[in-house]
């Protein structure tokens, strides 16, 4: 029996150390004064067609969209914030084009009138 006493003693010390190490806090306490990151919402854009013709609007920037607007109608779209190149056209009219920028957490109203 004498030759088993050392391994059993080592095992007893190992198990005891596991028990005592699990009694204390296992993680460092979290700081509660750190700011929570803010969620950025996509801009909401109300696009209005003030003409008597249907308009097709193309947008290219952080994302690409094609939006159909009925005569005297409107659409609300959610876009990624950033700079967009746009082109709007209707049947038998000249194309209107340019650049438009949209910032996050904002709302916009965008009016179109083609002749």
N, CA, C and O atoms as a GROMACS GRO file, in nm:
protein
  460
    1UNK      N    1   0.080  -0.121   0.000
    1UNK     CA    2   0.000   0.000   0.000
    1UNK      C    3   0.084   0.127   0.000
    1UNK      O    4   0.038   0.234  -0.038
    2UNK      N    5   0.202   0.112   0.042
    2UNK     CA    6   0.286   0.229   0.052
    2UNK      C    7   0.316   0.292  -0.084
    2UNK      O    8   0.326   0.414  -0.094
    3UNK      N    9   0.330   0.213  -0.188
    3UNK     CA   10   0.365   0.273  -0.316
    3UNK      C   11   0.248   0.346  -0.381
    3UNK      O   12   0.272   0.426  -0.472
    4UNK      N   13   0.123   0.326  -0.339
    4UNK     CA   14   0.008   0.398  -0.393
    4UNK      C   15  -0.018   0.530  -0.320
    4UNK      O   16  -0.098   0.610  -0.368
    5UNK      N   17   0.043   0.553  -0.208
    5UNK     CA   18   0.012   0.672  -0.129
    5UNK      C   19   0.057   0.800  -0.199
    5UNK      O   20  -0.010   0.902  -0.188
    6UNK      N   21   0.167   0.797  -0.268
    6UNK     CA   22   0.213   0.919  -0.336
    6UNK      C   23   0.123   0.958  -0.452
    6UNK      O   24   0.085   1.075  -0.461
    7UNK      N   25   0.085   0.868  -0.543
    7UNK     CA   26  -0.007   0.910  -0.648
    7UNK      C   27  -0.142   0.956  -0.594
    7UNK      O   28  -0.200   1.050  -0.647
    8UNK      N   29  -0.192   0.890  -0.488
    8UNK     CA   30  -0.319   0.933  -0.431
    8UNK      C   31  -0.306   1.069  -0.365
    8UNK      O   32  -0.398   1.150  -0.372
    9UNK      N   33  -0.193   1.094  -0.302
    9UNK     CA   34  -0.170   1.226  -0.242
    9UNK      C   35  -0.163   1.332  -0.350
    9UNK      O   36  -0.221   1.440  -0.334
   10UNK      N   37  -0.094   1.305  -0.457
   10UNK     CA   38  -0.085   1.401  -0.568
   10UNK      C   39  -0.222   1.425  -0.628
   10UNK      O   40  -0.256   1.539  -0.662
   11UNK      N   41  -0.301   1.320  -0.642
   11UNK     CA   42  -0.436   1.334  -0.696
   11UNK      C   43  -0.523   1.416  -0.602
   11UNK      O   44  -0.600   1.500  -0.647
   12UNK      N   45  -0.511   1.392  -0.471
   12UNK     CA   46  -0.589   1.467  -0.372
   12UNK      C   47  -0.553   1.615  -0.376
   12UNK      O   48  -0.641   1.700  -0.367
   13UNK      N   49  -0.426   1.647  -0.391
   13UNK     CA   50  -0.383   1.788  -0.398
   13UNK      C   51  -0.436   1.851  -0.526
   13UNK      O   52  -0.482   1.965  -0.524
   14UNK      N   53  -0.429   1.779  -0.637
   14UNK     CA   54  -0.479   1.831  -0.765
   14UNK      C   55  -0.629   1.860  -0.757
   14UNK      O   56  -0.673   1.966  -0.800
   15UNK      N   57  -0.708   1.767  -0.705
   15UNK     CA   58  -0.853   1.786  -0.693
   15UNK      C   59  -0.884   1.901  -0.600
   15UNK      O   60  -0.972   1.982  -0.628
   16UNK      N   61  -0.812   1.910  -0.487
   16UNK     CA   62  -0.834   2.020  -0.392
   16UNK      C   63  -0.804   2.155  -0.458
   16UNK      O   64  -0.877   2.251  -0.436
   17UNK      N   65  -0.698   2.162  -0.539
   17UNK     CA   66  -0.665   2.289  -0.605
   17UNK      C   67  -0.772   2.327  -0.707
   17UNK      O   68  -0.802   2.446  -0.724
   18UNK      N   69  -0.831   2.228  -0.775
   18UNK     CA   70  -0.940   2.258  -0.868
   18UNK      C   71  -1.062   2.313  -0.796
   18UNK      O   72  -1.127   2.406  -0.844
   19UNK      N   73  -1.092   2.255  -0.680
   19UNK     CA   74  -1.209   2.300  -0.603
   19UNK      C   75  -1.190   2.443  -0.557
   19UNK      O   76  -1.280   2.526  -0.571
   20UNK      N   77  -1.071   2.473  -0.500
   20UNK     CA   78  -1.047   2.608  -0.450
   20UNK      C   79  -1.037   2.710  -0.562
   20UNK      O   80  -1.076   2.826  -0.543
   21UNK      N   81  -0.985   2.672  -0.676
   21UNK     CA   82  -0.975   2.769  -0.786
   21UNK      C   83  -1.111   2.800  -0.847
   21UNK      O   84  -1.129   2.906  -0.906
   22UNK      N   85  -1.207   2.707  -0.834
   22UNK     CA   86  -1.340   2.733  -0.890
   22UNK      C   87  -1.428   2.813  -0.795
   22UNK      O   88  -1.534   2.859  -0.835
   23UNK      N   89  -1.385   2.830  -0.670
   23UNK     CA   90  -1.466   2.905  -0.574
   23UNK      C   91  -1.454   3.056  -0.594
   23UNK      O   92  -1.548   3.129  -0.564
   24UNK      N   93  -1.342   3.102  -0.644
   24UNK     CA   94  -1.322   3.245  -0.663
   24UNK      C   95  -1.385   3.292  -0.792
   24UNK      O   96  -1.437   3.212  -0.870
   25UNK      N   97  -1.381   3.424  -0.815
   25UNK     CA   98  -1.436   3.474  -0.942
   25UNK      C   99  -1.355   3.422  -1.060
   25UNK      O  100  -1.232   3.424  -1.058
   26UNK      N  101  -1.426   3.374  -1.161
   26UNK     CA  102  -1.357   3.316  -1.276
   26UNK      C  103  -1.324   3.420  -1.382
   26UNK      O  104  -1.237   3.398  -1.466
   27UNK      N  105  -1.393   3.534  -1.378
   27UNK     CA  106  -1.367   3.638  -1.476
   27UNK      C  107  -1.346   3.769  -1.405
   27UNK      O  108  -1.393   3.789  -1.293
   28UNK      N  109  -1.274   3.858  -1.470
   28UNK     CA  110  -1.259   3.990  -1.414
   28UNK      C  111  -1.391   4.064  -1.428
   28UNK      O  112  -1.462   4.045  -1.527
   29UNK      N  113  -1.426   4.147  -1.332
   29UNK     CA  114  -1.555   4.218  -1.341
   29UNK      C  115  -1.559   4.310  -1.461
   29UNK      O  116  -1.458   4.371  -1.498
   30UNK      N  117  -1.675   4.322  -1.523
   30UNK     CA  118  -1.693   4.408  -1.640
   30UNK      C  119  -1.713   4.552  -1.597
   30UNK      O  120  -1.777   4.580  -1.495
   31UNK      N  121  -1.657   4.642  -1.675
   31UNK     CA  122  -1.680   4.784  -1.649
   31UNK      C  123  -1.820   4.821  -1.694
   31UNK      O  124  -1.863   4.780  -1.802
   32UNK      N  125  -1.888   4.897  -1.614
   32UNK     CA  126  -2.025   4.936  -1.650
   32UNK      C  127  -2.031   5.077  -1.707
   32UNK      O  128  -2.137   5.120  -1.753
   33UNK      N  129  -1.919   5.148  -1.705
   33UNK     CA  130  -1.922   5.285  -1.755
   33UNK      C  131  -1.880   5.298  -1.901
   33UNK      O  132  -1.865   5.409  -1.951
   34UNK      N  133  -1.862   5.187  -1.971
   34UNK     CA  134  -1.827   5.194  -2.112
   34UNK      C  135  -1.950   5.226  -2.194
   34UNK      O  136  -2.056   5.169  -2.169
   35UNK      N  137  -1.941   5.316  -2.290
   35UNK     CA  138  -2.058   5.353  -2.369
   35UNK      C  139  -2.103   5.239  -2.460
   35UNK      O  140  -2.022   5.162  -2.513
   36UNK      N  141  -2.232   5.230  -2.477
   36UNK     CA  142  -2.290   5.131  -2.568
   36UNK      C  143  -2.282   5.186  -2.709
   36UNK      O  144  -2.316   5.302  -2.732
   37UNK      N  145  -2.236   5.105  -2.807
   37UNK     CA  146  -2.230   5.156  -2.944
   37UNK      C  147  -2.368   5.192  -2.997
   37UNK      O  148  -2.465   5.120  -2.972
   38UNK      N  149  -2.376   5.302  -3.070
   38UNK     CA  150  -2.504   5.347  -3.127
   38UNK      C  151  -2.530   5.274  -3.257
   38UNK      O  152  -2.438   5.247  -3.335
   39UNK      N  153  -2.656   5.244  -3.280
   39UNK     CA  154  -2.696   5.180  -3.403
   39UNK      C  155  -2.722   5.288  -3.507
   39UNK      O  156  -2.796   5.383  -3.480
   40UNK      N  157  -2.662   5.275  -3.623
   40UNK     CA  158  -2.684   5.371  -3.731
   40UNK      C  159  -2.793   5.318  -3.823
   40UNK      O  160  -2.784   5.207  -3.874
   41UNK      N  161  -2.896   5.400  -3.842
   41UNK     CA  162  -3.006   5.360  -3.927
   41UNK      C  163  -2.987   5.417  -4.068
   41UNK      O  164  -2.928   5.524  -4.085
   42UNK      N  165  -3.036   5.344  -4.165
   42UNK     CA  166  -3.029   5.390  -4.304
   42UNK      C  167  -3.118   5.512  -4.321
   42UNK      O  168  -3.222   5.523  -4.255
   43UNK      N  169  -3.080   5.603  -4.410
   43UNK     CA  170  -3.167   5.717  -4.438
   43UNK      C  171  -3.297   5.673  -4.505
   43UNK      O  172  -3.297   5.582  -4.588
   44UNK      N  173  -3.406   5.738  -4.468
   44UNK     CA  174  -3.534   5.715  -4.534
   44UNK      C  175  -3.558   5.830  -4.630
   44UNK      O  176  -3.550   5.947  -4.593
   45UNK      N  177  -3.587   5.796  -4.754
   45UNK     CA  178  -3.603   5.898  -4.858
   45UNK      C  179  -3.743   5.885  -4.918
   45UNK      O  180  -3.780   5.780  -4.970
   46UNK      N  181  -3.820   5.994  -4.910
   46UNK     CA  182  -3.948   6.001  -4.977
   46UNK      C  183  -3.925   6.066  -5.113
   46UNK      O  184  -3.884   6.182  -5.120
   47UNK      N  185  -3.950   5.991  -5.220
   47UNK     CA  186  -3.927   6.041  -5.355
   47UNK      C  187  -4.064   6.070  -5.416
   47UNK      O  188  -4.150   5.983  -5.424
   48UNK      N  189  -4.083   6.195  -5.459
   48UNK     CA  190  -4.211   6.238  -5.514
   48UNK      C  191  -4.198   6.271  -5.663
   48UNK      O  192  -4.102   6.334  -5.707
   49UNK      N  193  -4.297   6.228  -5.738
   49UNK     CA  194  -4.305   6.259  -5.881
   49UNK      C  195  -4.413   6.367  -5.896
   49UNK      O  196  -4.532   6.340  -5.882
   50UNK      N  197  -4.370   6.488  -5.925
   50UNK     CA  198  -4.464   6.600  -5.940
   50UNK      C  199  -4.512   6.619  -6.083
   50UNK      O  200  -4.580   6.718  -6.111
   51UNK      N  201  -4.480   6.528  -6.172
   51UNK     CA  202  -4.522   6.543  -6.311
   51UNK      C  203  -4.640   6.452  -6.342
   51UNK      O  204  -4.680   6.369  -6.260
   52UNK      N  205  -4.695   6.469  -6.463
   52UNK     CA  206  -4.811   6.390  -6.505
   52UNK      C  207  -4.769   6.264  -6.582
   52UNK      O  208  -4.852   6.196  -6.642
   53UNK      N  209  -4.637   6.233  -6.580
   53UNK     CA  210  -4.585   6.113  -6.647
   53UNK      C  211  -4.518   6.022  -6.544
   53UNK      O  212  -4.466   6.068  -6.442
   54UNK      N  213  -4.520   5.893  -6.571
   54UNK     CA  214  -4.446   5.798  -6.487
   54UNK      C  215  -4.296   5.817  -6.507
   54UNK      O  216  -4.251   5.842  -6.619
   55UNK      N  217  -4.220   5.806  -6.400
   55UNK     CA  218  -4.076   5.827  -6.402
   55UNK      C  219  -4.005   5.699  -6.360
   55UNK      O  220  -4.051   5.626  -6.272
   56UNK      N  221  -3.892   5.674  -6.427
   56UNK     CA  222  -3.802   5.567  -6.384
   56UNK      C  223  -3.676   5.634  -6.330
   56UNK      O  224  -3.613   5.713  -6.400
   57UNK      N  225  -3.641   5.604  -6.206
   57UNK     CA  226  -3.526   5.664  -6.140
   57UNK      C  227  -3.422   5.556  -6.114
   57UNK      O  228  -3.453   5.452  -6.055
   58UNK      N  229  -3.300   5.581  -6.157
   58UNK     CA  230  -3.189   5.489  -6.132
   58UNK      C  231  -3.090   5.553  -6.037
   58UNK      O  232  -3.054   5.670  -6.053
   59UNK      N  233  -3.046   5.476  -5.938
   59UNK     CA  234  -2.949   5.524  -5.839
   59UNK      C  235  -2.828   5.431  -5.838
   59UNK      O  236  -2.843   5.309  -5.839
   60UNK      N  237  -2.709   5.489  -5.835
   60UNK     CA  238  -2.588   5.408  -5.824
   60UNK      C  239  -2.496   5.476  -5.724
   60UNK      O  240  -2.462   5.593  -5.739
   61UNK      N  241  -2.455   5.400  -5.624
   61UNK     CA  242  -2.367   5.451  -5.518
   61UNK      C  243  -2.332   5.335  -5.427
   61UNK      O  244  -2.290   5.230  -5.476
   62UNK      N  245  -2.348   5.351  -5.295
   62UNK     CA  246  -2.323   5.239  -5.205
   62UNK      C  247  -2.411   5.118  -5.238
   62UNK      O  248  -2.375   5.004  -5.206
   63UNK      N  249  -2.524   5.142  -5.299
   63UNK     CA  250  -2.608   5.034  -5.353
   63UNK      C  251  -2.672   5.084  -5.482
   63UNK      O  252  -2.676   5.205  -5.506
   64UNK      N  253  -2.721   4.993  -5.563
   64UNK     CA  254  -2.783   5.028  -5.690
   64UNK      C  255  -2.930   4.994  -5.683
   64UNK      O  256  -2.968   4.883  -5.644
   65UNK      N  257  -3.015   5.091  -5.722
   65UNK     CA  258  -3.160   5.070  -5.721
   65UNK      C  259  -3.222   5.134  -5.843
   65UNK      O  260  -3.174   5.234  -5.895
   66UNK      N  261  -3.332   5.072  -5.888
   66UNK     CA  262  -3.417   5.129  -5.992
   66UNK      C  263  -3.555   5.141  -5.932
   66UNK      O  264  -3.612   5.044  -5.883
   67UNK      N  265  -3.610   5.263  -5.935
   67UNK     CA  266  -3.736   5.291  -5.869
   67UNK      C  267  -3.833   5.348  -5.971
   67UNK      O  268  -3.802   5.444  -6.042
   68UNK      N  269  -3.950   5.288  -5.978
   68UNK     CA  270  -4.056   5.335  -6.067
   68UNK      C  271  -4.151   5.423  -5.986
   68UNK      O  272  -4.199   5.384  -5.880
   69UNK      N  273  -4.177   5.542  -6.039
   69UNK     CA  274  -4.267   5.636  -5.972
   69UNK      C  275  -4.387   5.665  -6.062
   69UNK      O  276  -4.369   5.714  -6.173
   70UNK      N  277  -4.507   5.636  -6.016
   70UNK     CA  278  -4.624   5.667  -6.098
   70UNK      C  279  -4.646   5.818  -6.108
   70UNK      O  280  -4.595   5.894  -6.025
   71UNK      N  281  -4.720   5.860  -6.206
   71UNK     CA  282  -4.752   6.003  -6.221
   71UNK      C  283  -4.818   6.054  -6.094
   71UNK      O  284  -4.910   5.992  -6.041
   72UNK      N  285  -4.770   6.167  -6.046
   72UNK     CA  286  -4.820   6.232  -5.924
   72UNK      C  287  -4.813   6.140  -5.801
   72UNK      O  288  -4.889   6.158  -5.706
   73UNK      N  289  -4.721   6.043  -5.805
   73UNK     CA  290  -4.710   5.948  -5.694
   73UNK      C  291  -4.580   5.965  -5.618
   73UNK      O  292  -4.498   6.052  -5.649
   74UNK      N  293  -4.563   5.881  -5.518
   74UNK     CA  294  -4.440   5.886  -5.438
   74UNK      C  295  -4.405   5.747  -5.385
   74UNK      O  296  -4.489   5.657  -5.383
   75UNK      N  297  -4.282   5.732  -5.345
   75UNK     CA  298  -4.232   5.608  -5.286
   75UNK      C  299  -4.140   5.646  -5.169
   75UNK      O  300  -4.074   5.749  -5.171
   76UNK      N  301  -4.138   5.561  -5.068
   76UNK     CA  302  -4.044   5.577  -4.958
   76UNK      C  303  -3.946   5.462  -4.967
   76UNK      O  304  -3.985   5.345  -4.968
   77UNK      N  305  -3.816   5.495  -4.973
   77UNK     CA  306  -3.712   5.393  -4.983
   77UNK      C  307  -3.610   5.413  -4.873
   77UNK      O  308  -3.589   5.524  -4.825
   78UNK      N  309  -3.547   5.304  -4.834
   78UNK     CA  310  -3.437   5.306  -4.738
   78UNK      C  311  -3.309   5.278  -4.814
   78UNK      O  312  -3.298   5.175  -4.881
   79UNK      N  313  -3.214   5.368  -4.805
   79UNK     CA  314  -3.088   5.356  -4.879
   79UNK      C  315  -2.971   5.353  -4.781
   79UNK      O  316  -2.981   5.404  -4.670
   80UNK      N  317  -2.862   5.294  -4.824
   80UNK     CA  318  -2.738   5.303  -4.746
   80UNK      C  319  -2.688   5.446  -4.757
   80UNK      O  320  -2.702   5.509  -4.862
   81UNK      N  321  -2.631   5.499  -4.650
   81UNK     CA  322  -2.583   5.636  -4.654
   81UNK      C  323  -2.463   5.648  -4.748
   81UNK      O  324  -2.386   5.553  -4.765
   82UNK      N  325  -2.450   5.766  -4.809
   82UNK     CA  326  -2.339   5.790  -4.901
   82UNK      C  327  -2.380   5.874  -5.019
   82UNK      O  328  -2.490   5.928  -5.023
   83UNK      N  329  -2.290   5.886  -5.116
   83UNK     CA  330  -2.310   5.967  -5.236
   83UNK      C  331  -2.362   5.878  -5.349
   83UNK      O  332  -2.308   5.771  -5.375
   84UNK      N  333  -2.468   5.923  -5.415
   84UNK     CA  334  -2.530   5.849  -5.526
   84UNK      C  335  -2.528   5.933  -5.652
   84UNK      O  336  -2.546   6.055  -5.647
   85UNK      N  337  -2.508   5.868  -5.765
   85UNK     CA  338  -2.531   5.928  -5.896
   85UNK      C  339  -2.672   5.883  -5.936
   85UNK      O  340  -2.707   5.766  -5.921
   86UNK      N  341  -2.752   5.976  -5.985
   86UNK     CA  342  -2.888   5.940  -6.022
   86UNK      C  343  -2.920   5.984  -6.164
   86UNK      O  344  -2.856   6.074  -6.219
   87UNK      N  345  -3.019   5.919  -6.222
   87UNK     CA  346  -3.073   5.956  -6.353
   87UNK      C  347  -3.222   5.926  -6.350
   87UNK      O  348  -3.263   5.816  -6.311
   88UNK      N  349  -3.302   6.023  -6.391
   88UNK     CA  350  -3.448   6.006  -6.394
   88UNK      C  351  -3.496   6.038  -6.534
   88UNK      O  352  -3.452   6.134  -6.597
   89UNK      N  353  -3.587   5.955  -6.582
   89UNK     CA  354  -3.640   5.976  -6.717
   89UNK      C  355  -3.785   5.933  -6.724
   89UNK      O  356  -3.832   5.851  -6.645
   90UNK      N  357  -3.853   5.990  -6.820
   90UNK     CA  358  -3.991   5.953  -6.851
   90UNK      C  359  -4.003   5.946  -7.004
   90UNK      O  360  -3.915   5.992  -7.076
   91UNK      N  361  -4.111   5.889  -7.050
   91UNK     CA  362  -4.131   5.874  -7.194
   91UNK      C  363  -4.135   6.010  -7.263
   91UNK      O  364  -4.205   6.102  -7.219
   92UNK      N  365  -4.056   6.022  -7.372
   92UNK     CA  366  -4.049   6.144  -7.454
   92UNK      C  367  -4.001   6.267  -7.375
   92UNK      O  368  -4.049   6.378  -7.398
   93UNK      N  369  -3.907   6.247  -7.284
   93UNK     CA  370  -3.850   6.359  -7.208
   93UNK      C  371  -3.699   6.346  -7.204
   93UNK      O  372  -3.644   6.241  -7.236
   94UNK      N  373  -3.633   6.453  -7.165
   94UNK     CA  374  -3.488   6.450  -7.144
   94UNK      C  375  -3.458   6.386  -7.008
   94UNK      O  376  -3.538   6.395  -6.914
   95UNK      N  377  -3.344   6.323  -7.000
   95UNK     CA  378  -3.301   6.261  -6.874
   95UNK      C  379  -3.246   6.368  -6.780
   95UNK      O  380  -3.169   6.454  -6.821
   96UNK      N  381  -3.286   6.360  -6.654
   96UNK     CA  382  -3.233   6.447  -6.550
   96UNK      C  383  -3.132   6.364  -6.472
   96UNK      O  384  -3.162   6.252  -6.430
   97UNK      N  385  -3.010   6.417  -6.454
   97UNK     CA  386  -2.909   6.341  -6.381
   97UNK      C  387  -2.830   6.433  -6.289
   97UNK      O  388  -2.832   6.555  -6.304
   98UNK      N  389  -2.762   6.373  -6.196
   98UNK     CA  390  -2.681   6.450  -6.102
   98UNK      C  391  -2.634   6.361  -5.988
   98UNK      O  392  -2.632   6.239  -5.999
   99UNK      N  393  -2.595   6.426  -5.879
   99UNK     CA  394  -2.546   6.355  -5.761
   99UNK      C  395  -2.626   6.398  -5.640
   99UNK      O  396  -2.667   6.514  -5.628
  100UNK      N  397  -2.649   6.304  -5.551
  100UNK     CA  398  -2.725   6.333  -5.429
  100UNK      C  399  -2.660   6.254  -5.315
  100UNK      O  400  -2.625   6.138  -5.331
  101UNK      N  401  -2.644   6.319  -5.200
  101UNK     CA  402  -2.582   6.256  -5.084
  101UNK      C  403  -2.685   6.237  -4.973
  101UNK      O  404  -2.769   6.324  -4.950
  102UNK      N  405  -2.677   6.122  -4.906
  102UNK     CA  406  -2.770   6.091  -4.797
  102UNK      C  407  -2.688   6.051  -4.674
  102UNK      O  408  -2.598   5.967  -4.682
  103UNK      N  409  -2.721   6.112  -4.561
  103UNK     CA  410  -2.653   6.081  -4.434
  103UNK      C  411  -2.734   5.984  -4.350
  103UNK      O  412  -2.856   5.978  -4.361
  104UNK      N  413  -2.665   5.908  -4.267
  104UNK     CA  414  -2.734   5.811  -4.183
  104UNK      C  415  -2.820   5.880  -4.078
  104UNK      O  416  -2.797   5.995  -4.042
  105UNK      N  417  -2.918   5.806  -4.030
  105UNK     CA  418  -3.012   5.853  -3.927
  105UNK      C  419  -3.088   5.979  -3.971
  105UNK      O  420  -3.118   6.064  -3.887
  106UNK      N  421  -3.118   5.992  -4.101
  106UNK     CA  422  -3.186   6.112  -4.152
  106UNK      C  423  -3.305   6.074  -4.239
  106UNK      O  424  -3.317   5.960  -4.285
  107UNK      N  425  -3.393   6.172  -4.260
  107UNK     CA  426  -3.506   6.158  -4.351
  107UNK      C  427  -3.497   6.267  -4.456
  107UNK      O  428  -3.459   6.380  -4.427
  108UNK      N  429  -3.532   6.231  -4.579
  108UNK     CA  430  -3.524   6.324  -4.690
  108UNK      C  431  -3.653   6.319  -4.770
  108UNK      O  432  -3.720   6.217  -4.775
  109UNK      N  433  -3.686   6.433  -4.834
  109UNK     CA  434  -3.790   6.440  -4.934
  109UNK      C  435  -3.725   6.489  -5.061
  109UNK      O  436  -3.658   6.593  -5.063
  110UNK      N  437  -3.744   6.412  -5.170
  110UNK     CA  438  -3.678   6.441  -5.296
  110UNK      C  439  -3.786   6.453  -5.401
  110UNK      O  440  -3.859   6.357  -5.425
  111UNK      N  441  -3.798   6.569  -5.465
  111UNK     CA  442  -3.902   6.597  -5.564
  111UNK      C  443  -3.847   6.593  -5.706
  111UNK      O  444  -3.739   6.645  -5.734
  112UNK      N  445  -3.922   6.530  -5.796
  112UNK     CA  446  -3.888   6.524  -5.937
  112UNK      C  447  -4.003   6.579  -6.019
  112UNK      O  448  -4.120   6.556  -5.988
  113UNK      N  449  -3.968   6.651  -6.126
  113UNK     CA  450  -4.065   6.698  -6.223
  113UNK      C  451  -3.998   6.694  -6.360
  113UNK      O  452  -3.902   6.768  -6.384
  114UNK      N  453  -4.047   6.609  -6.448
  114UNK     CA  454  -3.989   6.599  -6.581
  114UNK      C  455  -4.086   6.658  -6.682
  114UNK      O  456  -4.208   6.653  -6.663
  115UNK      N  457  -4.031   6.715  -6.790
  115UNK     CA  458  -4.116   6.775  -6.894
  115UNK      C  459  -4.090   6.710  -7.027
  115UNK      O  460  -4.151   6.748  -7.127
   0.00000   0.00000   0.00000
